Amino acid sequence: MSKRHPTPDESREWCMSRLQRWIDVAGPEGLVTKIESNMLAGPCDAVKALPATTPAGQAKLFPLLDCTHPDQCACRYEATMD
């Protein structure tokens, strides 16, 4: 049986739940750092254009709507501790 990868919508839901957990802890101004995709296709140009860190309340969900390969997106955020 082959591995089932999440759909882009499922990935966005997962991203939203992780961001919400960080917002619950640090508030919407708590910073998150983007971790770009390490999949074969690599990060799309839209992700490369995002700032390295951003407030969690303003972070865009991955895969981005204009991602060129949303089925292969492995981009994510990690909490930035001061």
N, C-alpha and C positions, 0 to 999 in steps of 0.2 A: 504494500500500500504506500503510495507516495505521500510526502508531507504536504499538508494543506497550509498554504500561506494566507495570512489575513487579507481581506479585501481592503482597498483604500479607506472605505468608510469605517471598517473595524479598527484600522490603524489610527484614524483620527479620534475615534472614541477612546482608545487606549491612551493616546497622547493627552487628550482632555482630562482623563481621570488622573494621570500623573501630575499634570499642571495643577489641578484642583487640590491634590494632596499637598503640594508645595505652598499654594496660596493659603490653605488652611493653617499651615505652620508659620509661614513667614509673611503672610499678607500679599496683596497683589503687587507690591513694589519689590518683593523678594526677587533677587536675580536668578536667572537660569542661563546656562551656557549651552549653545547648540553643539551637538555632536553630529558631524556630517556622516552620511552613509558610507559604509565601507564595502558595499556590495559591488559586483562587477561593473555595473553602470556608473557607480560613483554618485556623488551629489549632483543634483541638477543646478543649472545656473541660477534659478530663483533662490535656492538655499544658499548658494555661495554669496549671493548679494545681501543676505540678512546679516545684521550685526552679530558679533561673536557672543555677546551677552545682551539680555533684554529683561525687563521686568516680567515676571510670570503672568501678570494680568494682561499684558500686551502681546504675549507670545502667539505666533501663528501655529495652527495645528499642522502636523506632518501626517501624510504627505500634503504639500501645498497644493492648492487647487490648480495652479499652473505648472505643476511638476511634469516633466517630460517622461517619467517612468514610475508612476505611482505604485505599480504592483511590485517594484523592486526597492522601494524606499525603506531604508533602515535608519533614517535620521531620527534623532531624539534630543531631548533636553536633559541636562543634569543640573541639580541644584548647585548654586554657587554660594559657598560659605565665606563669610568675611572673616 
